[in-house]
Amino acid sequence: MSEPSSLPNRRDLLAASTASAAAGWLNVLPVGAAKAAEGDAIRPFRVNIPEEELVDLRGRIAATRWPDRETVNDQSQGIRLAKLQESVRFWETDYDWRKAETKLNALPQFTTTIDDVDIHFIHVRWRHVSAMPLIITHGWPASVLEQIKLIGPLTEPTAHGGKAKDAFEVVIPSMPGTVPADVSKALQVGDPPPSGLSAEERRAYEQLEKAVKQVTYARLTGTRPQTLYGIADSPVDLAAWLLDHNDGDGQPAAAVYSALNRTTSATGEVTRDEILDNITLYWLTNTSVSAPRLYWENKLSYFDAKGVSIPVAMSVIPGEQYQAPRSSTERAYPKLIYYNRAEKGGHFAAWEQPTIFAQELRAAFRSLRGARGRGRIPSPPPPSAPLEFHRCVGSVSSPLHRRGE
């Protein structure tokens, strides 16, 4: 067992990030003002939400002015009134944010300043000398709460069905897919699929075609993110926005919506309290507008092949919006070191199936452990060593900052 005695500095953290696995893009969101006087220091952090803010939250929920119910018997007009009322009624009267706060404060948390922005992150050090440094980023509308289920299986694999040699040292920051160019172009302009696609590629095209028609939230946040004032002012509006992805009973909201009916889970599936933890975190940090601004800042085509030249591992999740064929994945990532179709899971894979997701991460980087050598995060990797891990599909963003002591 090894316990380094000092914290890594900012330079060490950034060096390690180039050798990290990223379940998404490594972009930092401008969600907070910097504490310039403290420079590049890494500061211990604890979440400490004043009770009056929780009282204000419950009061705002109680004061909600509800609209008429939908005129259809499905989700084609959005999240259904009765279901949302049922969920927020529990949020107002029985939900306990302090449980989530305790869960976060049980983990080593820190903040640092990068490019004049305060960044919050969790850093769990290894319990095995062979641990590989790993940075895991989350997407929108998730948060670090989505990824903390992975900490135990990754840092203590022997207690979760793994081997000591598969251990990781994990950093989870609160921070801001693989399709050939001809397919991406056809999707964007509404053309028929390119000729010569295999059956697997044609199926992926059809999945993408459906997904492109559903991303209304991305179109709005990609063009007018600052107009979403309502989700910063009304917790019920925020809840509806984070629960509805214009996909009916499909992905990515399917697992989230079904979790509203699940109070406990013996297998780690998402529960109602975990959904409300995430929504509440966005509310208490007031990042509901700033976090999705990345859609406006991103100028790249959403599904274009990236031509990434570093080693990449890909896990294809069966309940995701689409399943990337190996053929197009290999064209997008010439140094593909791992490709596997996971047993189950959806858009929020780490949240929905943490055990399976942890197994995928272990398998993805197993072949590189000997080649990369051993060592703690502060040891900068050689230039040839960067790694990436993608779950299909990846995304970006989110909250915790300036809410602690």
C-alpha positions as CSV (number, residue, x, y, z in Angstrom):
1,M,0.0,0.0,0.0
2,S,1.3,3.4,-0.9
3,E,0.1,6.8,0.3
4,P,1.9,9.8,-1.3
5,S,2.4,12.5,1.3
6,S,1.9,15.6,-0.8
7,L,-0.8,16.9,-3.1
8,P,0.0,17.2,-6.8
9,N,0.4,20.7,-8.1
10,R,-1.6,22.2,-11.0
11,R,1.2,21.5,-13.5
12,D,1.2,17.8,-12.4
13,L,-2.5,17.6,-12.7
14,L,-2.6,18.9,-16.2
15,A,0.3,16.7,-17.2
16,A,-1.6,13.7,-15.9
17,S,-4.7,14.7,-17.9
18,T,-2.8,14.1,-21.1
19,A,-2.4,10.5,-19.9
20,S,-5.9,10.1,-18.8
21,A,-9.0,8.2,-19.9
22,A,-11.8,10.6,-20.7
23,A,-15.4,9.6,-20.9
24,G,-16.1,12.7,-22.9
25,W,-14.2,15.8,-24.1
26,L,-11.6,17.4,-21.9
27,N,-13.0,21.0,-22.0
28,V,-13.3,23.1,-18.9
29,L,-16.5,25.1,-18.6
30,P,-16.5,28.8,-17.5
31,V,-18.7,28.2,-14.5
32,G,-17.0,30.3,-11.8
33,A,-14.9,33.3,-11.1
34,A,-11.3,32.8,-10.2
35,K,-9.7,33.4,-6.8
36,A,-6.7,35.0,-8.4
37,A,-4.9,35.7,-5.2
38,E,-4.5,32.0,-4.5
39,G,-2.8,31.4,-7.9
40,D,-2.3,27.8,-9.0
41,A,-2.6,26.3,-5.5
42,I,-4.6,23.1,-5.0
43,R,-7.0,23.7,-2.1
44,P,-8.9,21.1,0.0
45,F,-12.7,21.5,-0.4
46,R,-15.9,20.5,1.4
47,V,-19.5,21.0,0.3
48,N,-21.3,23.2,2.8
49,I,-24.7,24.4,1.6
50,P,-26.4,26.8,4.0
51,E,-29.7,25.6,5.3
52,E,-31.5,28.7,4.2
53,E,-30.8,27.8,0.5
54,L,-32.5,24.4,1.0
55,V,-35.5,26.2,2.7
56,D,-35.6,28.5,-0.3
57,L,-35.6,25.6,-2.7
58,R,-38.5,23.9,-1.0
59,G,-40.4,27.2,-0.9
60,R,-39.9,27.7,-4.7
61,I,-41.1,24.2,-5.4
62,A,-44.2,24.7,-3.3
63,A,-45.0,28.0,-5.1
64,T,-44.9,26.5,-8.6
65,R,-47.6,27.6,-10.9
66,W,-48.5,24.5,-12.9
67,P,-49.8,24.5,-16.6
68,D,-52.6,22.4,-17.9
69,R,-51.8,18.8,-18.5
70,E,-50.6,17.5,-21.9
71,T,-53.2,16.7,-24.5
72,V,-51.7,13.3,-25.4
73,N,-51.2,10.1,-23.5
74,D,-47.5,9.8,-24.0
75,Q,-44.3,11.9,-23.8
76,S,-44.5,13.3,-27.3
77,Q,-45.2,16.8,-25.9
78,G,-42.6,16.6,-23.2
79,I,-42.4,15.2,-19.6
80,R,-45.9,14.4,-18.4
81,L,-47.5,16.7,-15.8
82,A,-48.6,14.0,-13.4
83,K,-45.1,12.4,-13.3
84,L,-43.3,15.7,-12.8
85,Q,-45.7,16.7,-10.0
86,E,-45.3,13.4,-8.3
87,S,-41.5,13.7,-8.4
88,V,-41.2,17.3,-7.2
89,R,-43.7,16.6,-4.4
90,F,-41.2,14.1,-3.1
91,W,-38.4,16.6,-3.7
92,E,-40.2,19.2,-1.6
93,T,-41.3,17.1,1.3
94,D,-39.1,14.0,1.7
95,Y,-35.9,14.4,-0.3
96,D,-32.7,14.9,1.9
97,W,-29.8,16.8,0.1
98,R,-27.6,16.3,3.2
99,K,-27.2,12.6,2.2
100,A,-25.6,13.6,-1.1
101,E,-23.5,16.2,0.7
102,T,-22.2,13.6,3.1
103,K,-21.4,11.3,0.2
104,L,-19.4,14.0,-1.5
105,N,-17.6,15.0,1.7
106,A,-16.5,11.4,2.4
107,L,-14.3,11.8,-0.7
108,P,-11.1,13.9,-1.0
109,Q,-12.2,17.0,-2.8
110,F,-10.1,20.0,-4.0
111,T,-10.3,23.1,-6.1
112,T,-7.7,24.8,-8.2
113,T,-7.6,27.7,-10.7
114,I,-7.0,27.1,-14.4
115,D,-7.3,29.9,-17.0
116,D,-8.9,32.2,-14.3
117,V,-11.6,29.7,-13.5
118,D,-12.1,27.8,-10.3
119,I,-12.2,24.0,-10.9
120,H,-13.5,21.5,-8.4
121,F,-12.3,17.9,-8.5
122,I,-12.3,14.7,-6.6
123,H,-9.0,12.9,-6.3
124,V,-8.9,9.4,-4.8
125,R,-5.4,8.0,-4.4
126,W,-4.4,4.5,-5.1
127,R,-4.3,1.6,-2.7
128,H,-2.0,-0.4,-5.0
129,V,1.5,0.5,-6.2
130,S,0.6,-0.4,-9.8
131,A,-2.3,2.0,-10.0
132,M,-2.8,3.8,-13.3
133,P,-3.7,7.6,-13.1
134,L,-7.2,8.1,-14.6
135,I,-9.2,11.3,-15.2
136,I,-12.9,10.7,-15.7
137,T,-15.1,13.5,-17.1
138,H,-18.8,13.7,-17.1
139,G,-21.2,15.1,-19.6
140,W,-24.3,17.4,-19.5
141,P,-26.7,17.1,-17.8
142,A,-24.7,14.9,-15.4
143,S,-22.2,15.9,-12.7
144,V,-19.5,14.3,-10.6
145,L,-22.3,12.4,-8.8
146,E,-22.7,10.3,-11.9
147,Q,-19.1,9.1,-11.7
148,I,-18.5,8.5,-8.0
149,K,-20.0,5.1,-8.2
150,L,-16.9,4.1,-10.1
151,I,-14.4,5.1,-7.4
152,G,-14.6,1.9,-5.3
153,P,-14.4,-0.6,-8.2
154,L,-11.5,1.3,-9.8
155,T,-9.4,2.2,-6.8
156,E,-10.1,-1.0,-4.8
157,P,-10.6,-3.6,-7.5
158,T,-9.9,-6.6,-5.2
159,A,-13.0,-5.7,-3.2
160,H,-15.2,-5.5,-6.4
161,G,-14.3,-8.7,-8.3
162,G,-11.1,-7.4,-9.9
163,K,-7.4,-7.8,-9.4
164,A,-4.9,-5.5,-7.7
165,K,-3.0,-5.0,-11.0
166,D,-6.2,-3.4,-12.5
167,A,-6.2,-0.5,-9.9
168,F,-6.6,3.1,-10.9
169,E,-5.9,6.4,-9.1
170,V,-8.9,8.5,-10.0
171,V,-9.5,12.2,-10.6
172,I,-13.0,13.3,-11.3
173,P,-13.3,17.0,-12.2
174,S,-16.5,19.1,-12.3
175,M,-15.9,20.4,-15.8
176,P,-17.0,21.4,-19.0
177,G,-18.6,10.3,-31.1
178,T,-17.2,8.3,-34.2
179,V,-19.0,8.8,-37.6
180,P,-17.4,9.0,-41.1
181,A,-17.6,12.4,-42.7
182,D,-19.9,11.3,-45.5
183,V,-22.4,9.9,-43.0
184,S,-22.2,13.0,-40.8
185,K,-22.9,15.3,-43.8
186,A,-25.9,13.2,-44.9
187,L,-27.3,13.4,-41.4
188,Q,-26.9,17.1,-41.2
189,V,-28.6,18.0,-44.5
190,G,-31.2,15.2,-44.5
191,D,-29.8,13.3,-47.4
192,P,-30.2,9.5,-47.8
193,P,-27.5,7.4,-46.3
194,P,-24.3,6.9,-48.4
195,S,-24.2,3.9,-50.6
196,G,-22.1,0.9,-49.7
197,L,-22.8,0.8,-46.0
198,S,-22.7,-2.6,-44.3
199,A,-25.8,-3.8,-42.4
200,E,-24.2,-2.8,-39.1
201,E,-23.3,0.7,-40.5
202,R,-26.8,1.1,-41.9
203,R,-28.3,0.3,-38.5
204,A,-26.0,2.9,-36.9
205,Y,-27.1,5.5,-39.5
206,E,-30.7,4.9,-38.7
207,Q,-30.0,5.3,-35.0
208,L,-28.2,8.5,-35.6
209,E,-30.9,9.8,-37.9
210,K,-33.4,9.4,-35.1
211,A,-31.0,10.9,-32.6
212,V,-30.3,14.0,-34.7
213,K,-34.1,14.7,-34.9
214,Q,-34.4,14.5,-31.1
215,V,-31.7,16.8,-29.9
216,T,-33.9,19.9,-29.6
217,Y,-32.2,20.8,-26.3
218,A,-28.8,20.8,-28.0
219,R,-30.1,23.1,-30.8
220,L,-31.5,25.6,-28.2
221,T,-28.4,25.5,-26.0
222,G,-26.2,25.7,-29.1
223,T,-27.9,28.8,-30.4
224,R,-29.5,30.7,-27.5
225,P,-28.2,29.3,-24.1
226,Q,-28.5,32.6,-22.3
227,T,-32.3,32.7,-23.0
228,L,-32.8,29.8,-20.5
229,Y,-33.4,32.1,-17.6
230,G,-36.4,30.0,-16.4
231,I,-34.2,27.0,-15.4
232,A,-32.1,29.3,-13.2
233,D,-35.2,30.8,-11.5
234,S,-37.5,27.8,-11.1
235,P,-36.4,24.4,-9.7
236,V,-39.4,22.7,-11.3
237,D,-38.5,24.2,-14.7
238,L,-34.9,23.0,-14.1
239,A,-36.1,19.5,-13.2
240,A,-38.3,19.2,-16.3
241,W,-35.5,20.5,-18.5
242,L,-33.0,17.9,-17.1
243,L,-35.5,15.0,-17.3
244,D,-36.7,15.6,-20.8
245,H,-34.5,15.0,-23.9
246,N,-37.3,14.9,-26.5
247,D,-36.9,11.1,-26.9
248,G,-40.1,9.7,-25.4
249,D,-39.1,6.4,-23.8
250,G,-35.8,6.2,-25.7
251,Q,-32.3,7.2,-24.8
252,P,-30.8,9.2,-23.3
253,A,-33.7,10.0,-20.9
254,A,-35.1,6.5,-20.6
255,A,-33.0,5.3,-17.7
256,V,-33.4,8.7,-15.9
257,Y,-37.2,8.7,-16.4
258,S,-37.6,5.1,-15.2
259,A,-35.3,5.8,-12.2
260,L,-38.0,8.1,-10.8
261,N,-39.9,4.9,-9.9
262,R,-36.9,3.2,-8.3
263,T,-36.3,4.0,-4.6
264,T,-33.5,1.5,-4.0
265,S,-31.2,-0.7,-6.2
266,A,-29.1,-3.6,-5.1
267,T,-27.2,-3.6,-8.4
268,G,-26.2,0.0,-8.6
269,E,-28.9,1.2,-11.0
270,V,-30.0,4.9,-10.8
271,T,-32.5,5.7,-8.1
272,R,-35.0,8.5,-7.6
273,D,-32.8,10.1,-4.9
274,E,-29.8,10.1,-7.2
275,I,-31.7,11.8,-10.0
276,L,-32.8,14.5,-7.5
277,D,-29.2,14.7,-6.1
278,N,-28.0,15.7,-9.6
279,I,-30.8,18.2,-10.2
280,T,-30.3,19.7,-6.7
281,L,-26.6,20.1,-7.3
282,Y,-27.3,22.1,-10.5
283,W,-29.8,24.2,-8.6
284,L,-27.6,24.9,-5.5
285,T,-24.5,25.8,-7.6
286,N,-26.6,27.9,-10.0
287,T,-24.9,26.3,-13.1
288,S,-28.0,25.3,-15.0
289,V,-27.3,28.0,-17.7
290,S,-23.5,28.1,-17.6
291,A,-23.0,24.3,-17.9
292,P,-24.8,23.7,-21.2
293,R,-23.2,26.7,-22.7
294,L,-20.6,24.3,-24.1
295,Y,-23.0,23.5,-26.9
296,W,-22.8,27.2,-28.0
297,E,-19.0,27.2,-27.6
298,N,-18.5,24.0,-29.6
299,K,-17.9,24.7,-33.3
300,L,-17.2,21.2,-34.4
301,S,-19.6,18.9,-36.1
302,Y,-21.3,16.8,-33.4
303,F,-20.7,13.4,-35.0
304,D,-17.6,13.9,-37.2
305,A,-14.8,11.4,-37.1
306,K,-12.0,13.0,-35.0
307,G,-8.9,11.4,-36.6
308,V,-7.4,11.0,-33.2
309,S,-3.8,9.7,-33.4
310,I,-3.3,8.6,-29.8
311,P,-4.4,5.2,-28.4
312,V,-8.2,5.0,-27.9
313,A,-10.5,2.5,-26.3
314,M,-14.1,2.2,-27.2
315,S,-17.0,0.6,-25.3
316,V,-20.2,0.4,-27.2
317,I,-23.2,0.7,-24.9
318,P,-26.3,-1.2,-26.1
319,G,-28.8,1.3,-24.7
320,E,-27.0,4.3,-26.1
321,Q,-28.5,6.6,-28.9
322,Y,-26.4,4.7,-31.4
323,Q,-23.9,1.8,-31.5
324,A,-20.7,2.7,-33.4
325,P,-19.7,0.0,-35.8
326,R,-16.1,-1.2,-35.5
327,S,-15.4,-0.3,-39.1
328,S,-16.1,3.4,-38.7
329,T,-14.5,3.4,-35.2
330,E,-11.3,2.2,-36.6
331,R,-11.3,4.9,-39.3
332,A,-11.9,7.6,-36.7
333,Y,-9.3,6.2,-34.3
334,P,-6.5,4.5,-36.2
335,K,-4.8,3.5,-32.9
336,L,-7.8,1.7,-31.5
337,I,-6.6,-0.6,-28.7
338,Y,-9.9,-1.9,-27.4
339,Y,-13.4,-2.3,-28.8
340,N,-16.1,-4.1,-27.0
341,R,-19.9,-4.2,-26.9
342,A,-21.0,-4.0,-23.2
343,E,-23.6,-6.2,-21.8
344,K,-26.0,-3.4,-20.9
345,G,-26.2,0.2,-20.0
346,G,-27.4,3.5,-21.6
347,H,-26.4,7.1,-22.1
348,F,-25.4,7.6,-18.5
349,A,-23.5,4.3,-18.4
350,A,-21.4,4.9,-15.3
351,W,-24.5,6.0,-13.4
352,E,-26.7,3.2,-14.7
353,Q,-24.3,0.2,-14.7
354,P,-21.2,1.2,-12.6
355,T,-20.0,-2.4,-12.2
356,I,-20.0,-3.1,-16.0
357,F,-18.5,0.3,-16.8
358,A,-15.7,-0.3,-14.3
359,Q,-15.0,-3.7,-15.9
360,E,-14.8,-2.0,-19.3
361,L,-12.3,0.5,-18.0
362,R,-10.1,-2.2,-16.5
363,A,-10.2,-4.2,-19.7
364,A,-9.6,-1.2,-21.9
365,F,-6.3,-0.2,-20.4
366,R,-4.9,-3.5,-19.3
367,S,-2.7,-3.9,-22.4
368,L,-1.0,-0.5,-21.8
369,R,-0.1,-0.9,-18.1
370,G,3.3,-2.5,-18.7
371,A,4.2,-0.2,-21.5
372,R,3.4,3.0,-19.6
373,G,5.2,2.1,-16.5
374,R,4.2,2.7,-12.9
375,G,3.9,5.7,-10.8
376,R,1.9,8.4,-9.1
377,I,0.0,11.1,-10.9
378,P,2.7,13.8,-10.5
379,S,5.1,11.9,-12.8
380,P,4.6,13.3,-16.3
381,P,4.2,10.7,-19.0
382,P,6.3,10.5,-22.1
383,P,4.9,12.3,-25.1
384,S,3.8,9.1,-26.8
385,A,1.7,7.9,-23.8
386,P,-1.6,9.9,-24.0
387,L,-4.7,7.7,-23.8
388,E,-8.4,8.2,-24.4
389,F,-11.4,6.1,-23.5
390,H,-14.8,6.7,-25.1
391,R,-18.1,5.3,-24.3
392,C,-20.4,5.6,-27.3
393,V,-21.6,8.4,-27.3
394,G,-19.5,10.9,-25.3
395,S,-20.6,14.4,-24.2
396,V,-19.5,17.1,-21.9
397,S,-19.8,19.5,-18.9
398,S,-21.1,20.7,-15.4
399,P,-21.2,22.1,-11.9
400,L,-19.7,21.9,-8.5
401,H,-17.7,25.1,-7.7
402,R,-17.6,27.8,-5.0
403,R,-20.0,25.9,-2.8
404,G,-18.0,24.8,0.1
405,E,-15.4,25.8,2.7
